[in-house]
Amino acid sequence: MAEVERAERKIGYRLPDLLRRIYTEIGDGGFGPEGGLASLTEGRRPPGGLADWHCALTIHDQRPGWAPPRSWFYLTGGGCSMEWYVSLMAADHPVLLYDADGWEPDWGQEPHDGLRYAASSLRHWLWTWANGGNVWDEALQTISED
């Protein structure tokens, strides 16, 4: 719990209750979609792993140029230039997918055009994964509708 509270003080927002339970009851990183949630602690390495898990707080502080607001908490990478975030302020804590390459300045788009709502809630996103579903389905559906 001390690590969760330290993280919350650093980012200035309380983590969703479900995410707090995951970090305190299941583990500090490595559990969940896309190879597992980021750790709250720098330098956590999975057993037998060659590289550390991403640290959500480090990523939260290293947002060069335009980036999601501080009220969006980094969950895990999505491959290539994609990242999964959870909103810490919106009701039900929707999950967002940010694609740094998902916008085209020559078309008059801006970086926020690379954002997609991926799931209506953190609970829904995690349940989809735990139930054997594909967490990309809703995110890709909104991309194809654009």
N, C-alpha and C positions, 0 to 999 in steps of 0.2 A: 504494500500500500504506500510505503514511503516513496518509491519510485514514481508511482502514479501521481501522488500529490506534488512531487517535485516537478514533474512534467507539466501539470496543470498550472502551477505557479509560473513556470517559464513561458508558457504560451498564452496565459491569461484567460483561459477558458476551462471549464470542467469537461472532462471526457464523458461521453454517453455512458450510462450505467452498464450497458452490455459490454462495452469496450473495457471499462474498469474491471468488470468481473473476469474477462478474458485475460487481462494482464495480471491480475492477482490470483486467479484460481487455475488457469491453464498454463500460461507461460508468457515470458517477455519476448515475444517474437516467434516466428516460425509456424504459427497455427493459422490456417485459413486459406483463402483463395490465392492464386498466383504465387505459389511457393511460400506463402505465409506472411502474416502481418509484420511490419517493421518493429524493431525493438524500441524500447524507451531508453535503452542504455547503449552508449557507444562501445563497440568492441565485443558484442555478443556473437559467438560463432556456434553454428549447429554442430552437434557431435559428429566428428569425422569430416566436417566441412572444410573447404579450402579458403573460404572467404567469410567475412563477418556478415550478419544480417544488416540490412540498412537500419540506420537509427532515425526514427521519425523526427526527433528533435533537431538533429543535425540538418536534415533535409528542410525542416521547417525554417531554419535560420539561414539557409543558403539559397534563397530564391533569387537568382539573378534576373534583372530586368523585370518584365511583367510576370506576375505569378498569382496563383490563387490567394485570396485574402487569408489573413492569419486565423480566421475562424474556420478554415477548412483544414482538417488535420490529415496528414499523409498516412495512408494505410499500407500501401505496397506498390511496387512497380508493376506495370502492365506489359513490359517489353517495349523495345525500340524507344520511342519518345513519349510513351504513355505512362500515366500515374493515376492511381485510385486514391480518392480523398473522401472523407466524411465531413459533412457540415456539422459544426458544433453548436450552431445557433438555430437552425431551422427545425421546425417540429418534425419529429420522427427521425431526425438525422439522416437525410438522404445521402446516398453515395454518388459521387461525381467522378467522371473519367476525364482527365485532361490529356490532350494530345498536343504536345508542343509543335508538332508538324501538321496539325489539323486545321490550319488557317492559312490563307493566302493574301499577303499584303497587296499584291498586284490586283486583286479583286476587290480591294477596299476593306478587307477583313482585318480584324485586330486579334490579338492573342486570346481574348475571351471567347472568340468564335471556335476555339479548340476545346471548349468545355461542353460536356454532355452529362445530363442526369442519367445515371446508370441503374439506379434502384431507388425506390420510393423511401426506403429506410435501411439503416445498417442491419437491422434484424432480418429484413427480407433478403438482402445481399448475402449475408452469412448463411441463412437458411437455404437459399438456392444452392450454394456450394456444398453445405453439409448433406443435402438431400441428393447430391450427385448431378445437379443441374449445371448449366453453363452461365457464369456471372456476366459473360459478354453479351448474351442475347438481348437484354433490354437496351444496353448501350449501343450496340450495333443497329438495333431497330431505329433509334432516334437519329443515328447518322444517316441511315438510308432514307429517312423521311425528309431530311434537309435537302 
